[in-house]
Amino acid sequence: MNSLEYNTSRKKLIIPEYGRHIHQMIDQAVLVKDKVERNKMAKAIIGVMGNLNPHLRDVPDFQHKLWAQLFIMSDFKLEVDSPFERPSEETYKNGKPNKLNYPQTHPKFRFYGNNIKKMIDIAIDWEDGDLKNKLILNIANHMKKCFLNWNKDSVEDKVIIDHLTDLSNGKLSLIESSLPLTDSSEFLKNKIKTSNHKSHNKNRKKSKRRY
């Protein structure tokens, strides 16, 4: 019982995905005094690390990543010859990744999503003509589909047209020849097919588990 060790009392793993054994192998390599032997151990460790992703282990970019991670897990104490440029300890420890820019927009009609608004903004800048009219029609039909997926079993074209006018600040409108939009039943038919397909696959998975 006295020989038992708990993870809370052990050294913290630098890259936990590789597990404690890989970290221990690297720690042993750091202590080896002979450089030739250290190089052999480093290559062996890289091979073990690559085995965790066998389909990528021979890809040059992935090899570069493995060597960089090897130095990082050694806390930059491992002195070996690397086929790639050694990562900078200062950059790794002090550098912070750039903050990701997440969309902060709040669409007026949430069921349409942000992509519809982007499509509308693009359509506004298009030159007037047949191509633009077709784009507006496609946007309107997609809006109708989104509306039905979120809200109810039917919707009048006037509602979609009003929403299109609102979202485009009155800059887009459907020409008379484009109306009516695709019938609600067509969208609902596809919705039912998709729902039935998902239900069928779910039931098949359940049946396989039983046997």
Backbone torsions as a table, in degrees:
resi	resn	phi	psi	omega
1	MET	NA	-32.2	-177.8
2	ASN	-68.2	-20.2	-177.4
3	SER	-87.3	-5.1	-179.2
4	LEU	-69.2	140.3	177.2
5	GLU	-121.0	141.8	177.1
6	TYR	-107.9	145.8	-178.2
7	ASN	-58.2	-29.0	-179.5
8	THR	-65.7	-24.5	-179.0
9	SER	-98.9	-5.1	-179.2
10	ARG	-88.8	169.0	177.7
11	LYS	-64.6	138.4	-179.4
12	LYS	-69.0	134.5	179.2
13	LEU	-75.6	133.4	-178.1
14	ILE	-76.9	-45.2	173.6
15	ILE	-123.4	91.5	-172.8
16	PRO	-57.3	-25.2	-177.1
17	GLU	-59.9	-26.0	-178.2
18	TYR	-87.3	-11.2	177.2
19	GLY	80.9	171.3	-173.8
20	ARG	-74.4	-32.7	-176.7
21	HIS	-63.7	-41.6	178.1
22	ILE	-62.6	-43.0	179.1
23	HIS	-62.8	-38.8	179.4
24	GLN	-68.0	-37.5	176.8
25	MET	-62.6	-40.6	179.2
26	ILE	-67.2	-40.7	178.2
27	ASP	-61.4	-37.5	178.1
28	GLN	-67.5	-39.7	179.7
29	ALA	-63.8	-36.4	179.3
30	VAL	-61.0	-34.3	-175.8
31	LEU	-81.3	-14.1	-179.7
32	VAL	-69.4	128.7	-175.2
33	LYS	-83.3	-32.8	-178.3
34	ASP	-78.0	122.1	-175.0
35	LYS	-65.9	-37.5	179.7
36	VAL	-61.9	-42.8	179.6
37	GLU	-67.4	-37.7	178.1
38	ARG	-62.4	-42.0	179.2
39	ASN	-62.1	-40.9	178.2
40	LYS	-62.4	-44.1	-179.4
41	MET	-65.4	-40.5	-179.7
42	ALA	-61.0	-45.2	179.1
43	LYS	-64.0	-37.5	178.7
44	ALA	-66.0	-41.0	179.3
45	ILE	-65.8	-41.3	176.9
46	ILE	-59.2	-39.0	178.1
47	GLY	-62.3	-42.6	178.4
48	VAL	-65.6	-42.7	178.5
49	MET	-62.0	-39.6	179.6
50	GLY	-67.3	-28.6	179.4
51	ASN	-65.0	-19.6	177.5
52	LEU	-70.3	-22.9	176.4
53	ASN	-134.6	70.2	-172.6
54	PRO	-58.6	-30.4	-178.9
55	HIS	-73.2	-11.8	-177.6
56	LEU	-115.8	-9.2	-167.6
57	ARG	-62.9	-24.2	-179.4
58	ASP	-99.2	2.4	178.1
59	VAL	-78.9	126.6	-175.7
60	PRO	-53.3	-44.4	-179.0
61	ASP	-63.0	-37.8	-179.9
62	PHE	-70.5	-37.7	176.4
63	GLN	-60.5	-40.8	177.8
64	HIS	-59.9	-42.6	179.9
65	LYS	-63.6	-42.1	-178.9
66	LEU	-62.6	-43.6	179.9
67	TRP	-65.6	-38.5	177.7
68	ALA	-63.4	-42.4	179.5
69	GLN	-67.0	-33.4	176.8
70	LEU	-59.5	-47.0	179.3
71	PHE	-66.1	-39.2	-179.7
72	ILE	-63.9	-43.9	-179.1
73	MET	-68.9	-21.7	176.8
74	SER	-86.5	4.3	-175.6
75	ASP	59.6	31.8	178.1
76	PHE	63.4	24.9	179.3
77	LYS	-97.7	-13.2	-177.4
78	LEU	-79.9	121.2	180.0
79	GLU	-104.6	96.4	178.7
80	VAL	-139.4	164.8	178.2
81	ASP	-85.0	118.9	-179.4
82	SER	-106.9	140.4	176.5
83	PRO	-71.8	-5.6	-180.0
84	PHE	-125.6	164.6	179.0
85	GLU	-63.5	133.7	-179.3
86	ARG	-69.8	133.4	179.6
87	PRO	-67.1	150.4	-179.0
88	SER	-80.8	125.4	178.3
89	GLU	-62.6	-40.2	-178.3
90	GLU	-64.0	-43.1	180.0
91	THR	-64.5	-41.5	-177.5
92	TYR	-67.6	-43.4	-173.7
93	LYS	-83.5	-28.9	-176.3
94	ASN	-107.2	-25.0	-177.6
95	GLY	-76.2	139.1	177.4
96	LYS	-112.9	139.4	179.1
97	PRO	-65.0	149.7	178.3
98	ASN	-63.6	142.4	180.0
99	LYS	-69.0	132.7	179.6
100	LEU	-73.9	138.5	178.1
101	ASN	-89.7	102.0	177.9
102	TYR	-89.7	142.4	179.2
103	PRO	-63.4	130.1	-178.6
104	GLN	-110.5	14.3	-177.6
105	THR	-75.5	149.1	178.1
106	HIS	-123.8	94.2	-175.5
107	PRO	-59.9	146.1	-179.0
108	LYS	-64.0	-42.3	176.4
109	PHE	-112.3	97.3	-171.5
110	ARG	-59.7	-30.9	-175.9
111	PHE	-69.1	-14.4	176.2
112	TYR	-85.9	-27.3	-178.9
113	GLY	78.5	174.2	-177.4
114	ASN	-75.7	-28.4	-176.1
115	ASN	-65.1	-37.5	178.2
116	ILE	-61.3	-43.3	179.9
117	LYS	-62.9	-38.5	178.4
118	LYS	-64.8	-42.2	178.9
119	MET	-62.6	-40.3	179.1
120	ILE	-64.5	-43.4	179.7
121	ASP	-62.2	-37.4	178.5
122	ILE	-68.7	-43.3	-178.4
123	ALA	-62.0	-33.4	-179.8
124	ILE	-59.0	-37.1	-176.1
125	ASP	-83.8	-7.2	-179.8
126	TRP	-72.1	152.0	177.3
127	GLU	-71.0	138.1	-179.7
128	ASP	-60.0	141.0	179.3
129	GLY	158.2	-173.2	-176.0
130	ASP	-62.5	-40.3	-178.3
131	LEU	-63.8	-41.2	179.2
132	LYS	-66.7	-39.3	179.2
133	ASN	-62.5	-38.3	178.7
134	LYS	-68.3	-38.7	177.3
135	LEU	-63.2	-44.1	179.4
136	ILE	-62.0	-40.3	178.8
137	LEU	-63.2	-43.2	178.8
138	ASN	-63.2	-40.2	178.2
139	ILE	-63.2	-44.3	-178.9
140	ALA	-62.6	-43.1	178.7
141	ASN	-65.5	-37.8	177.8
142	HIS	-67.3	-37.1	176.0
143	MET	-62.1	-40.4	179.9
144	LYS	-65.1	-41.3	178.1
145	LYS	-62.4	-45.6	178.4
146	CYS	-61.6	-41.6	179.7
147	PHE	-59.7	-45.6	-178.4
148	LEU	-69.7	-33.6	178.3
149	ASN	-65.7	-31.0	-173.8
150	TRP	-98.1	-36.5	-167.6
151	ASN	-103.9	-73.6	-173.0
152	LYS	-150.5	-165.5	-171.7
153	ASP	-87.8	-9.9	178.6
154	SER	-158.6	157.2	178.4
155	VAL	-153.8	138.7	178.8
156	GLU	-76.2	146.0	179.8
157	ASP	-58.7	-31.9	-178.5
158	LYS	-60.0	-36.4	179.5
159	VAL	-62.8	-45.5	-179.8
160	ILE	-64.9	-42.6	179.8
161	ILE	-62.7	-41.4	178.2
162	ASP	-64.0	-41.0	179.4
163	HIS	-66.7	-39.6	177.8
164	LEU	-61.7	-43.3	178.3
165	THR	-63.2	-42.0	-179.1
166	ASP	-64.7	-48.1	-176.8
167	LEU	-68.7	-25.0	179.3
168	SER	-97.4	6.3	-177.2
169	ASN	55.8	38.2	176.4
170	GLY	77.8	9.6	-175.6
171	LYS	-92.1	-13.2	178.6
172	LEU	-121.7	141.3	176.9
173	SER	-151.5	150.3	179.0
174	LEU	-84.6	138.0	175.0
175	ILE	-77.7	155.6	-173.6
176	GLU	-58.4	-36.4	-176.4
177	SER	-69.8	-14.6	179.6
178	SER	-81.3	-17.0	-176.7
179	LEU	-90.1	153.2	-1.4
180	PRO	-77.9	164.8	174.6
181	LEU	-71.5	171.8	177.5
182	THR	-55.1	135.7	-176.4
183	ASP	-62.8	142.9	-178.6
184	SER	-56.6	-34.7	-177.2
185	SER	-62.0	-30.9	179.0
186	GLU	-66.7	-43.7	178.3
187	PHE	-66.5	-40.7	-178.6
188	LEU	-68.6	-32.9	178.7
189	LYS	-62.5	-45.7	178.3
190	ASN	-65.6	-35.4	178.8
191	LYS	-64.0	-42.2	179.7
192	ILE	-66.3	-40.9	179.1
193	LYS	-61.0	-45.4	179.7
194	THR	-62.9	-42.3	-179.9
195	SER	-64.3	-42.5	179.8
196	ASN	-66.5	-37.9	-180.0
197	HIS	-64.6	-43.6	178.4
198	LYS	-63.9	-41.4	179.9
199	SER	-64.4	-40.6	179.4
200	HIS	-63.2	-45.5	179.5
201	ASN	-64.0	-37.3	179.4
202	LYS	-65.1	-42.2	179.3
203	ASN	-66.5	-36.4	178.6
204	ARG	-64.6	-41.1	178.7
205	LYS	-63.8	-39.3	178.6
206	LYS	-64.0	-41.0	-179.1
207	SER	-64.5	-40.1	179.8
208	LYS	-65.1	-36.8	179.8
209	ARG	-64.4	-34.6	-177.9
210	ARG	-65.0	-33.1	-176.0
211	TYR	-100.3	NA	NA
